[in-house]
Amino acid sequence: MEDSIIYLIVFSVISWTTAFLLSRRIFHKRSFDFCNRIISTIHACLAVSIASLSVQDWWCPVCPLASKSSPQQMQTLAVTLAYLIYDLICSLFDKNVKLDNSIHHLVSIVGIGAGLAYERCGSEMVAALWITEISSPFLHLRELLKELGYKDTDVNLAADISFAGIFTFARMIGGPYLAYVTLYANNPFLIKAMALGLQLVSAFWFYKIARMVMYKLRRRRTTSKRVTNGTKD
């Protein structure tokens, strides 16, 4: 790994931490999680943007396969690795530490770190970053709206449906294709394992998200019927 990438990781960790501290100061009446989700939303938007800019051929976004990473791809992955390090450390200060989230962060840090160390598989890893982060703004928006008092409203339901739709498209259409080409290309074993693991986790979360959306839609229909019947009475 080049020294410039190590410096970028260190600088980015400091930058994400500083941004969080500023958000805590600006939104001092809001919760720890609220401020952290603002930073997570900023990272998701930034990650998708720079990942898109690093694509070398939009006719084949994951090409060239199993090749040496470009400088832009390395920088993109370094910024996200720094964010994951920040977010993992930040979660340790939160009173609501989730074991599954911590494991997910550790696995992602190891995977991206391996890609940066190998200086290979940049196309596949940037594509994976794009797929995993494209739905994240709507994921965080759901929770931000709840704290702002919009829980169980049409706005919150719209955020839920948007998140579910984008997640399904990215993880269950783009994800399997990316996993397939990564597994059959001449990639290191660790990168292949990460691709397979990402798809299995995506399938698990797709099941949970689908159940969540169906439950909310059924509850909304039931509530509407009760209101209608009450009005008629």
VMD Tcl script that draws the C-alpha trace (Angstrom):
set ca {
  {0.00 0.00 0.00}
  {1.39 3.38 -0.99}
  {2.23 5.95 1.69}
  {-0.14 8.45 0.06}
  {-3.06 6.07 0.63}
  {-2.09 5.56 4.28}
  {-1.93 9.34 4.76}
  {-5.33 9.70 3.07}
  {-6.85 7.11 5.42}
  {-5.47 8.88 8.51}
  {-6.57 12.29 7.24}
  {-10.05 10.96 6.39}
  {-10.51 9.36 9.82}
  {-9.70 12.71 11.42}
  {-12.04 14.48 8.97}
  {-15.00 12.17 9.64}
  {-14.45 12.51 13.39}
  {-14.29 16.30 13.15}
  {-17.48 16.37 11.07}
  {-19.26 14.29 13.71}
  {-18.12 16.59 16.53}
  {-19.39 19.58 14.55}
  {-22.74 17.88 13.99}
  {-22.99 17.22 17.73}
  {-22.41 20.91 18.35}
  {-24.88 22.08 15.70}
  {-27.60 19.57 16.61}
  {-26.92 19.55 20.34}
  {-30.57 18.83 21.12}
  {-30.55 15.67 19.01}
  {-29.34 12.21 19.94}
  {-25.92 10.67 19.41}
  {-27.40 8.36 16.77}
  {-29.06 11.26 14.92}
  {-25.73 13.08 14.51}
  {-23.92 9.91 13.50}
  {-26.55 9.15 10.86}
  {-26.03 12.60 9.36}
  {-22.35 11.76 8.87}
  {-23.30 8.32 7.52}
  {-25.62 9.96 4.99}
  {-22.87 12.36 3.89}
  {-20.49 9.41 3.48}
  {-23.03 7.40 1.47}
  {-23.63 10.28 -0.96}
  {-19.90 10.97 -1.26}
  {-19.03 7.28 -1.70}
  {-21.58 6.77 -4.48}
  {-20.40 9.95 -6.23}
  {-16.67 9.20 -6.21}
  {-17.30 5.51 -6.93}
  {-19.25 6.55 -10.03}
  {-16.44 8.89 -11.11}
  {-13.86 6.09 -10.75}
  {-15.67 3.73 -13.14}
  {-13.46 3.26 -16.20}
  {-16.10 1.92 -18.61}
  {-19.84 2.35 -17.99}
  {-20.61 -0.27 -20.64}
  {-18.91 -2.69 -18.23}
  {-18.74 -1.03 -14.78}
  {-16.83 -3.95 -13.21}
  {-14.19 -4.03 -15.97}
  {-11.32 -4.66 -16.07}
  {-11.72 -7.65 -13.76}
  {-8.99 -8.81 -11.38}
  {-6.77 -5.96 -12.52}
  {-4.49 -3.48 -10.78}
  {-6.52 -0.79 -9.04}
  {-6.36 2.70 -10.50}
  {-5.26 5.60 -8.26}
  {-8.82 6.96 -8.20}
  {-10.20 3.58 -7.15}
  {-7.62 3.33 -4.37}
  {-8.56 6.80 -3.13}
  {-12.27 5.94 -3.21}
  {-11.73 2.81 -1.14}
  {-9.42 4.65 1.27}
  {-12.09 7.27 2.05}
  {-14.64 4.55 2.81}
  {-12.17 2.51 4.86}
  {-11.53 5.62 6.96}
  {-15.26 6.13 7.42}
  {-15.71 2.52 8.58}
  {-12.88 2.93 11.09}
  {-14.46 6.15 12.38}
  {-17.93 4.60 12.56}
  {-16.67 1.52 14.40}
  {-14.90 3.66 16.99}
  {-17.90 5.98 17.20}
  {-20.23 3.05 17.89}
  {-18.14 2.13 20.93}
  {-19.15 5.44 22.53}
  {-22.82 4.85 21.77}
  {-24.90 3.30 24.54}
  {-26.69 1.11 21.99}
  {-23.80 -0.98 20.64}
  {-24.93 -3.67 18.20}
  {-22.75 -6.75 17.86}
  {-23.87 -7.55 14.30}
  {-23.07 -4.02 13.17}
  {-19.61 -4.18 14.78}
  {-18.88 -7.52 13.07}
  {-20.06 -6.11 9.75}
  {-17.70 -3.15 10.14}
  {-14.74 -5.35 11.06}
  {-15.33 -7.66 8.08}
  {-15.69 -4.69 5.72}
  {-12.51 -3.08 7.09}
  {-10.57 -6.31 6.57}
  {-11.96 -6.73 3.04}
  {-11.25 -3.17 1.88}
  {-7.90 -3.22 3.64}
  {-6.99 -6.39 1.74}
  {-7.97 -4.81 -1.56}
  {-5.81 -1.79 -0.80}
  {-2.90 -4.00 0.29}
  {-3.13 -6.16 -2.84}
  {-3.68 -3.03 -4.98}
  {-5.96 -5.22 -7.09}
  {-9.68 -5.79 -7.68}
  {-10.40 -2.05 -7.67}
  {-13.20 -2.35 -10.24}
  {-15.01 -5.07 -8.31}
  {-14.58 -3.38 -4.93}
  {-15.72 0.03 -6.15}
  {-18.76 -1.64 -7.73}
  {-19.48 -3.36 -4.40}
  {-19.17 0.00 -2.65}
  {-21.65 1.56 -5.07}
  {-24.11 -1.31 -4.62}
  {-23.95 -1.25 -0.82}
  {-24.15 2.54 -0.39}
  {-26.73 3.55 -3.02}
  {-29.62 2.74 -0.66}
  {-27.95 4.01 2.52}
  {-29.24 7.62 2.37}
  {-32.82 6.33 2.49}
  {-31.92 3.89 5.27}
  {-30.68 6.75 7.44}
  {-33.51 9.05 6.33}
  {-36.00 6.61 7.83}
  {-34.42 6.92 11.26}
  {-33.84 10.67 11.02}
  {-37.53 11.21 10.22}
  {-38.55 9.17 13.25}
  {-36.53 11.37 15.59}
  {-37.93 14.48 13.90}
  {-41.46 13.32 14.76}
  {-42.50 11.83 11.40}
  {-42.82 8.23 12.54}
  {-45.82 6.37 11.04}
  {-46.48 9.18 8.55}
  {-46.78 9.08 4.77}
  {-43.34 10.70 4.50}
  {-41.75 7.95 6.60}
  {-43.59 5.26 4.61}
  {-42.32 6.80 1.36}
  {-38.76 6.65 2.74}
  {-39.31 2.98 3.70}
  {-40.58 2.05 0.24}
  {-37.80 4.03 -1.51}
  {-35.17 2.30 0.61}
  {-36.67 -1.15 -0.01}
  {-36.96 -0.57 -3.77}
  {-33.40 0.74 -4.23}
  {-31.97 -1.93 -1.91}
  {-33.74 -4.67 -3.89}
  {-32.53 -3.35 -7.24}
  {-28.93 -2.90 -6.11}
  {-28.43 -5.90 -3.84}
  {-30.63 -8.52 -5.51}
  {-29.99 -7.65 -9.17}
  {-26.60 -5.96 -9.29}
  {-25.28 -7.92 -6.29}
  {-25.59 -11.46 -7.70}
  {-23.97 -10.39 -10.97}
  {-21.07 -8.77 -9.13}
  {-20.65 -11.85 -6.91}
  {-20.63 -14.11 -9.99}
  {-17.95 -12.20 -11.93}
  {-15.83 -11.75 -8.78}
  {-15.92 -15.46 -7.94}
  {-15.02 -16.57 -11.47}
  {-12.29 -13.97 -12.06}
  {-8.69 -14.52 -10.97}
  {-9.12 -12.72 -7.64}
  {-7.48 -13.50 -4.28}
  {-9.43 -15.93 -2.08}
  {-10.20 -13.25 0.53}
  {-11.82 -11.01 -2.08}
  {-13.94 -13.92 -3.36}
  {-15.00 -14.76 0.18}
  {-16.00 -11.14 0.77}
  {-18.09 -11.10 -2.42}
  {-19.93 -14.27 -1.44}
  {-20.42 -13.08 2.14}
  {-21.78 -9.73 0.98}
  {-24.37 -11.43 -1.20}
  {-25.48 -13.79 1.56}
  {-25.86 -10.88 3.99}
  {-27.77 -8.92 1.33}
  {-30.20 -11.81 0.82}
  {-30.80 -12.02 4.58}
  {-31.49 -8.29 4.86}
  {-33.70 -8.37 1.76}
  {-35.90 -10.91 3.53}
  {-36.14 -8.74 6.66}
  {-36.78 -5.55 4.68}
  {-39.51 -7.20 2.60}
  {-41.23 -8.34 5.80}
  {-40.95 -4.85 7.27}
  {-42.50 -3.16 4.23}
  {-45.34 -5.70 3.99}
  {-46.09 -5.27 7.69}
  {-46.24 -1.48 7.38}
  {-48.46 -1.63 4.30}
  {-50.86 -4.05 6.01}
  {-50.95 -1.87 9.12}
  {-51.59 1.23 6.99}
  {-54.52 -0.50 5.21}
  {-55.96 -1.66 8.54}
  {-55.69 1.84 10.01}
  {-57.34 3.36 6.92}
  {-60.24 0.92 7.16}
  {-60.74 1.72 10.84}
  {-60.76 5.44 10.13}
  {-63.21 4.96 7.27}
  {-65.54 2.79 9.35}
  {-65.33 5.25 12.22}
  {-66.29 8.09 9.88}
  {-69.26 6.17 8.54}
  {-70.47 5.38 12.03}
}
mol new
graphics top color blue
foreach p $ca { graphics top sphere $p radius 0.5 }
foreach p [lrange $ca 0 end-1] q [lrange $ca 1 end] { graphics top cylinder $p $q radius 0.2 }
display resetview
